[in-house]
């Protein structure tokens, strides 16, 4: 897994946020099945800087504001949704192109058969009739 993603674990927990080579990496939010969350900055799959609701006196100089994590996750979700929509459009375009190619091939085959039939018909009309 790489980039933004949502992973639902078999135990009912889920993680939504940034991934790097299969590990939680960057801003993200882990939600337990009971609804509790851990959010912040993740490093190699471990929450290394938890987010804080305190905006006036951060706990540390590298503190991550919880609303910034939420905003980042929501923006990434919207970007992922748009990318999914583009993929669906690409799929529809590819199907339309394939259908057009099949129709064009069928038209070619029909044209060749029509020409062959006409040539066969013309050649039958020019056969000399033996005189008895």
C-alpha positions in Angstrom: 0.0 0.0 0.0 1.3 3.4 -0.9 -0.2 6.9 -0.9 -3.6 7.7 0.7 -5.8 4.8 1.7 -8.4 3.4 4.1 -7.7 -0.1 5.5 -10.3 -1.9 7.5 -8.9 -4.6 9.8 -10.6 -7.9 10.5 -11.0 -6.9 14.2 -13.2 -3.9 13.2 -10.5 -1.2 13.5 -9.5 0.9 10.6 -6.8 3.3 9.5 -7.3 6.2 7.1 -4.4 8.3 6.0 -1.0 8.1 4.3 0.8 4.9 3.6 4.4 4.3 2.5 5.4 0.8 1.4 2.7 -1.0 3.4 3.1 1.0 6.6 1.2 4.0 8.1 3.4 6.9 7.3 2.5 10.6 7.5 -0.8 12.1 8.7 -3.5 9.7 9.5 -6.2 8.5 11.8 -6.7 5.1 13.4 -10.2 4.3 14.6 -10.9 1.5 17.0 -14.2 -0.5 16.7 -15.5 1.3 19.8 -15.1 4.6 18.0 -12.1 5.9 19.8 -9.4 7.4 17.6 -5.6 8.0 17.5 -4.6 10.6 15.1 -1.4 12.5 14.2 1.8 11.8 12.4 2.8 8.2 11.8 6.4 6.9 11.3 7.0 3.4 10.1 3.5 2.2 11.2 3.8 3.8 14.7 2.0 6.9 15.9 5.1 9.1 16.7 3.4 12.5 17.1 -0.2 12.3 18.4 -2.5 15.1 17.4 -3.7 17.5 20.1 -6.9 19.6 20.4 -4.9 22.3 22.2 -4.1 25.0 19.7 -2.9 27.7 22.1 -0.2 25.9 23.9 1.1 22.9 22.0 2.5 20.0 24.0 5.7 20.1 22.0 7.2 22.2 19.2 6.4 19.4 16.7 2.8 18.8 17.9 0.2 18.1 15.2 -3.1 19.9 15.5 -6.0 17.4 15.4 -8.0 19.5 13.0 -5.1 19.6 10.6 -5.0 15.8 10.6 -8.7 15.6 9.9 -8.4 18.2 7.1 -5.5 16.3 5.6 -7.4 13.0 5.7 -10.6 14.5 4.2 -8.6 16.2 1.4 -6.8 12.9 0.6 -10.2 11.1 0.6 -11.6 13.7 -1.8 -8.5 13.3 -4.1 -8.9 9.5 -3.9 -12.6 9.7 -4.8 -11.7 11.9 -7.8 -9.0 9.5 -8.9 -11.6 6.6 -8.6 -14.1 8.6 -10.7 -11.4 9.2 -13.4 -10.6 5.5 -13.5 -14.3 4.7 -14.0 -14.5 7.2 -16.9 -11.4 5.6 -18.4 -13.0 2.2 -18.1 -16.2 3.5 -19.9 -14.1 5.1 -22.6 -12.1 1.9 -23.1 -15.3 -0.1 -23.4 -16.7 2.3 -26.0 -13.5 2.2 -28.0 -13.5 -1.6 -27.9 -17.2 -1.6 -29.1 -16.3 0.8 -31.9 -13.4 -1.4 -33.0 -15.7 -4.5 -33.1 -18.3 -2.6 -35.1 -15.6 -1.4 -37.6 -14.2 -4.9 -38.0 -17.7 -6.3 -38.6 -18.3 -3.6 -41.2 -15.0 -4.5 -42.9 -15.9 -8.2 -43.0 -19.3 -7.4 -44.4 -17.8 -5.1 -47.1 -15.3 -7.8 -48.1 -18.1 -10.5 -48.3 -20.2 -8.1 -50.4 -17.4 -7.5 -52.8 -16.6 -11.2 -53.0 -20.3 -12.0 -53.6 -20.5 -9.4 -56.3 -17.4 -10.7 -58.0 -18.7 -14.2 -57.9 -22.1 -13.1 -59.3 -20.4 -11.1 -62.1 -18.1 -14.0 -63.0 -21.1 -16.4 -63.2 -22.8 -14.0 -65.7 -19.8 -14.1 -68.1 -19.6 -17.9 -68.4 -20.0 -18.8 -72.1 -22.9 -21.1 -72.7 -21.9 -24.1 -74.8 -23.8 -24.5 -78.1 -25.1 -28.0 -78.7 
